[in-house]
């Protein structure tokens, strides 16, 4: 693709094409030689800056991105050169903000606090993030920036940053999915994102968290007979959630959310917490209005959850999931 726009009746001549190609080759060679030097004098850096700035107007965006990538590991690139690259190419600007070692902490912190959203998101991916830079990023409260920070596996998230992202992740799927991909967040912390995970992530959280919880106790209502428990599920299946919520000691609005979830894992935990037996559990799962068990292979997986977890532990999981 030509690096400039032509009118329909204009054709590039060969000297112009050759000039553009020669400039691109010259710039690539210049950058490679400069970056490859073990040491660079101030005079060499000044000459490099002048030559780069002279060649930049003659080259295409692909060349700009290539030389920006080449410069990122070099600490001796001055900000004037970097700015010229970023003005010419959006991709180069994102690359530099995410990876360039020559950007100062002060500059990155300022971009994190007041810069363009996409530039701040690129800064959030840097492997050298400091605590102050993370605070600046998290204070923006923007999904793109928060998701990038949550997806940065090169840094350990400080406790307060982690807790803020976990809270936002409960209401934002992109942030939640990024957090669930991390391995440095404890299982019980990730449990608050349970409703945002897919079936695999939910099953993994149940397995990881169940041994870590003490059993929760239902409100004292005597030994409620099985028909009464089944009746509570029948009521919930018809949109009346109060009987089941009162039996388990959960908020009716929360029970409604659990019952309406299309994946079925929350429903399976409700069955386990209510101590439904094998056939009754299968009946509830198989005939539930949202039909989670009718998806291929889901009935077996859900019944394994419903029958394989102690009632008190299932209730404890539900309490923690609800936050």
C-alpha positions as CSV (number, residue, x, y, z in Angstrom):
1,X,0.0,0.0,0.0
2,X,1.3,3.4,-0.9
3,X,2.0,5.7,2.1
4,X,0.1,8.6,0.5
5,X,-3.3,9.3,-1.1
6,X,-3.5,9.7,-4.8
7,X,-6.3,11.2,-6.9
8,X,-7.9,8.8,-9.4
9,X,-6.0,10.3,-12.4
10,X,-2.6,10.6,-10.7
11,X,0.0,7.9,-11.1
12,X,3.2,7.7,-9.1
13,X,6.4,7.8,-11.1
14,X,9.3,5.5,-10.5
15,X,11.7,8.1,-9.0
16,X,9.1,8.9,-6.3
17,X,8.6,5.2,-5.4
18,X,12.3,4.6,-5.4
19,X,12.8,7.7,-3.1
20,X,10.2,6.4,-0.6
21,X,11.7,2.9,-0.6
22,X,15.2,4.3,-0.2
23,X,14.1,6.4,2.8
24,X,12.5,3.5,4.5
25,X,15.6,1.3,4.0
26,X,17.9,4.1,5.2
27,X,15.7,4.7,8.3
28,X,15.6,1.0,9.2
29,X,19.4,0.7,8.8
30,X,20.0,3.8,10.8
31,X,17.9,2.6,13.7
32,X,19.4,-0.9,13.6
33,X,22.9,0.5,13.8
34,X,22.1,2.9,16.6
35,X,20.3,0.4,18.7
36,X,23.0,-2.2,18.2
37,X,25.8,0.0,19.5
38,X,26.9,-1.0,23.1
39,X,27.5,2.6,24.0
40,X,26.4,5.9,22.4
41,X,27.9,9.3,22.8
42,X,25.8,12.5,23.1
43,X,27.1,13.5,19.7
44,X,26.0,10.2,18.2
45,X,22.5,10.5,19.8
46,X,22.1,14.1,18.5
47,X,23.1,13.0,15.0
48,X,20.7,10.0,15.2
49,X,17.8,12.3,16.2
50,X,18.5,14.7,13.3
51,X,18.7,11.9,10.8
52,X,15.6,10.2,12.0
53,X,13.5,13.4,12.0
54,X,14.7,14.1,8.5
55,X,13.7,10.7,7.2
56,X,10.3,10.2,9.0
57,X,8.2,12.3,6.6
58,X,9.3,10.1,3.7
59,X,8.4,6.7,5.0
60,X,5.2,4.7,5.4
61,X,3.4,3.7,8.6
62,X,4.7,0.1,8.4
63,X,8.2,1.4,8.6
64,X,7.3,3.7,11.4
65,X,6.0,0.8,13.5
66,X,9.0,-1.4,12.6
67,X,11.5,1.2,13.8
68,X,9.5,2.0,16.9
69,X,9.5,-1.7,17.8
70,X,13.3,-1.7,17.2
71,X,13.8,1.4,19.4
72,X,11.7,0.3,22.4
73,X,14.5,-1.7,24.2
74,X,17.0,1.2,23.7
75,X,17.3,3.5,26.7
76,X,19.0,6.3,24.7
77,X,16.0,7.4,22.5
78,X,15.1,11.0,23.2
79,X,11.5,12.1,23.6
80,X,11.5,14.3,20.5
81,X,12.2,11.3,18.4
82,X,9.6,9.2,20.2
83,X,7.0,12.0,19.8
84,X,7.6,12.2,16.1
85,X,7.1,8.4,15.7
86,X,3.9,8.5,17.8
87,X,2.4,11.4,15.8
88,X,2.9,9.5,12.6
89,X,1.5,6.1,13.7
90,X,-1.2,5.1,16.2
91,X,0.2,1.6,16.4
92,X,3.7,3.0,17.0
93,X,2.3,5.2,19.8
94,X,0.6,2.2,21.5
95,X,3.8,0.1,21.1
96,X,6.0,2.8,22.6
97,X,3.6,3.4,25.6
98,X,3.4,-0.3,26.3
99,X,7.1,-1.3,25.9
100,X,9.6,1.5,25.5
101,X,12.2,1.6,28.2
102,X,13.1,5.2,27.5
103,X,9.8,6.6,28.8
104,X,10.2,7.9,32.3
105,X,8.1,6.9,35.2
106,X,6.9,10.5,35.6
107,X,5.7,10.5,31.9
108,X,4.0,7.1,32.2
109,X,2.3,8.2,35.4
110,X,1.0,11.4,33.7
111,X,-0.3,9.4,30.8
112,X,-2.0,6.9,33.2
113,X,-3.7,9.8,35.0
114,X,-4.6,12.2,32.1
115,X,-3.6,10.7,28.8
116,X,-5.8,9.3,26.0
117,X,-7.6,6.1,27.1
118,X,-5.9,3.9,24.6
119,X,-2.5,5.2,25.6
120,X,-3.3,4.7,29.3
121,X,-4.4,1.1,28.5
122,X,-1.0,0.6,26.7
123,X,0.8,1.9,29.8
124,X,-1.2,-0.6,31.9
125,X,0.5,-3.4,30.0
126,X,4.0,-2.3,30.8
127,X,6.2,-4.8,32.7
128,X,7.8,-2.1,34.8
129,X,4.6,-0.6,36.4
130,X,5.2,1.0,39.8
131,X,2.6,1.3,42.5
132,X,2.1,5.0,41.7
133,X,1.5,4.2,38.1
134,X,-1.1,1.6,39.0
135,X,-2.9,4.0,41.3
136,X,-3.0,6.6,38.5
137,X,-4.4,4.0,36.1
138,X,-7.0,2.6,38.5
139,X,-8.2,6.1,39.5
140,X,-9.5,6.6,35.9
141,X,-12.1,3.9,36.4
142,X,-12.3,3.0,32.7
143,X,-13.0,-0.5,31.5
144,X,-10.3,-0.6,28.8
145,X,-7.6,0.5,31.2
146,X,-8.8,-1.7,34.0
147,X,-8.9,-4.7,31.7
148,X,-5.4,-4.1,30.4
149,X,-4.1,-3.8,34.0
150,X,-5.9,-7.0,35.0
151,X,-4.4,-8.7,31.9
152,X,-0.8,-7.6,32.8
153,X,0.7,-10.9,34.1
154,X,4.2,-9.3,34.4
155,X,3.3,-7.5,37.6
156,X,1.9,-8.5,40.9
157,X,-1.2,-6.4,41.7
158,X,-1.1,-4.7,45.1
159,X,-3.9,-5.6,47.5
160,X,-5.9,-2.4,47.1
161,X,-5.5,-2.5,43.3
162,X,-6.6,-6.1,43.2
163,X,-9.6,-5.5,45.5
164,X,-10.8,-2.6,43.3
165,X,-10.5,-4.6,40.1
166,X,-12.3,-7.5,41.7
167,X,-15.2,-5.2,42.8
168,X,-15.4,-3.7,39.3
169,X,-15.2,-7.2,37.7
170,X,-18.4,-8.2,39.4
171,X,-20.2,-5.7,37.2
172,X,-18.0,-5.8,34.0
173,X,-17.4,-9.0,32.0
174,X,-14.2,-7.8,30.3
175,X,-12.5,-7.0,33.6
176,X,-13.8,-10.3,35.2
177,X,-12.5,-12.5,32.4
178,X,-9.0,-10.8,32.6
179,X,-8.9,-11.4,36.3
180,X,-10.0,-15.0,36.0
181,X,-7.0,-15.6,33.7
182,X,-4.6,-14.6,36.4
183,X,-3.0,-17.1,38.7
184,X,-1.8,-14.8,41.4
185,X,-5.2,-14.1,42.8
186,X,-6.4,-16.5,45.5
187,X,-9.2,-18.8,44.8
188,X,-11.5,-17.3,47.4
189,X,-11.0,-13.8,46.0
190,X,-11.8,-15.1,42.5
191,X,-14.9,-16.7,43.8
192,X,-16.6,-13.3,43.8
193,X,-16.4,-13.4,40.0
194,X,-18.1,-16.8,39.9
195,X,-21.2,-15.5,38.0
196,X,-18.9,-14.0,35.3
197,X,-17.0,-17.1,34.6
198,X,-17.8,-19.8,32.0
199,X,-18.8,-23.3,33.0
200,X,-15.1,-24.5,33.1
201,X,-14.1,-21.5,35.3
202,X,-17.0,-22.0,37.6
203,X,-16.3,-25.8,38.0
204,X,-12.7,-25.0,38.8
205,X,-13.6,-22.4,41.4
206,X,-16.0,-24.8,43.1
207,X,-13.3,-27.5,43.3
208,X,-10.6,-25.0,44.5
209,X,-12.8,-23.2,47.0
210,X,-14.9,-25.9,48.6
211,X,-12.0,-27.3,50.8
212,X,-11.2,-23.8,52.0
213,X,-14.7,-22.9,53.4
214,X,-16.3,-23.7,56.7
215,X,-19.9,-25.0,56.4
216,X,-22.6,-22.3,56.6
217,X,-25.8,-23.0,58.6
218,X,-29.3,-22.4,57.3
219,X,-31.8,-20.5,59.4
220,X,-33.4,-22.8,62.1
221,X,-36.7,-24.0,60.7
222,X,-36.7,-27.5,62.1
223,X,-36.4,-30.5,59.8
224,X,-38.2,-29.3,56.7
225,X,-39.5,-32.4,54.9
226,X,-38.4,-33.2,51.4
227,X,-41.8,-32.4,49.8
228,X,-41.6,-28.9,51.3
229,X,-38.1,-28.4,49.9
230,X,-39.2,-29.5,46.4
231,X,-42.2,-27.2,46.7
232,X,-39.8,-24.3,47.3
233,X,-38.0,-25.2,44.1
234,X,-41.3,-25.5,42.3
235,X,-42.3,-22.1,43.4
236,X,-38.9,-20.7,42.3
237,X,-39.3,-22.3,38.9
238,X,-42.5,-20.3,38.6
239,X,-40.8,-17.0,39.5
240,X,-41.6,-17.0,43.3
241,X,-38.3,-17.0,45.1
242,X,-39.1,-16.1,48.6
243,X,-39.8,-19.6,50.0
244,X,-36.4,-21.0,48.7
245,X,-34.6,-17.8,49.8
246,X,-36.1,-18.0,53.3
247,X,-35.2,-21.7,53.7
248,X,-31.6,-21.1,52.7
249,X,-31.3,-17.7,54.5
250,X,-30.4,-15.8,51.3
251,X,-31.7,-12.6,49.7
252,X,-34.7,-13.3,47.4
253,X,-33.2,-11.0,44.7
254,X,-30.0,-13.0,44.8
255,X,-31.8,-16.3,44.7
256,X,-33.7,-15.0,41.6
257,X,-30.4,-14.2,39.9
258,X,-29.1,-17.7,40.7
259,X,-32.2,-19.4,39.5
260,X,-32.3,-17.4,36.2
261,X,-28.6,-18.0,35.4
262,X,-28.6,-20.1,32.1
263,X,-25.5,-22.1,32.8
264,X,-26.9,-24.1,35.8
265,X,-24.0,-24.2,38.2
266,X,-25.8,-21.8,40.7
267,X,-28.9,-24.0,40.5
268,X,-26.8,-27.1,41.2
269,X,-25.4,-25.4,44.3
270,X,-28.9,-24.5,45.4
271,X,-29.9,-28.1,45.1
272,X,-26.8,-29.2,47.1
273,X,-27.5,-26.5,49.8
274,X,-31.1,-27.7,50.1
275,X,-30.0,-31.3,50.5
276,X,-32.0,-32.6,47.6
277,X,-31.5,-36.3,47.0
278,X,-30.4,-38.0,43.7
279,X,-33.7,-38.4,41.8
280,X,-35.1,-35.2,43.1
281,X,-32.0,-33.3,42.1
282,X,-32.1,-34.8,38.6
283,X,-35.8,-33.8,38.3
284,X,-35.1,-30.2,39.3
285,X,-32.1,-29.9,37.0
286,X,-33.7,-31.7,34.0
287,X,-37.0,-29.7,34.1
288,X,-35.8,-26.2,35.1
289,X,-37.3,-23.4,33.0
290,X,-33.9,-22.1,31.8
291,X,-33.1,-25.7,30.7
292,X,-29.4,-25.6,31.6
293,X,-29.2,-29.4,31.8
294,X,-30.6,-29.9,28.3
295,X,-27.4,-28.7,26.8
296,X,-25.2,-31.5,25.6
297,X,-23.5,-33.2,28.5
298,X,-24.6,-30.7,31.1
299,X,-26.9,-32.9,33.2
300,X,-24.1,-35.1,34.3
301,X,-21.8,-32.2,35.2
302,X,-24.5,-30.3,37.1
303,X,-25.7,-33.4,39.0
304,X,-22.1,-34.0,40.0
305,X,-21.9,-30.6,41.6
306,X,-25.4,-30.9,43.2
307,X,-24.6,-34.3,44.8
308,X,-20.9,-34.1,45.4
309,X,-20.7,-31.1,47.7
310,X,-21.8,-31.1,51.4
311,X,-24.9,-28.9,51.9
312,X,-23.2,-26.6,54.4
313,X,-20.3,-26.1,52.0
314,X,-22.6,-25.4,49.1
315,X,-24.4,-22.8,51.1
316,X,-21.1,-21.3,52.1
317,X,-20.1,-21.1,48.4
318,X,-23.3,-19.3,47.6
319,X,-22.8,-16.8,50.4
320,X,-19.3,-16.0,49.2
321,X,-20.4,-15.8,45.6
322,X,-23.0,-13.2,46.5
323,X,-20.4,-11.1,48.2
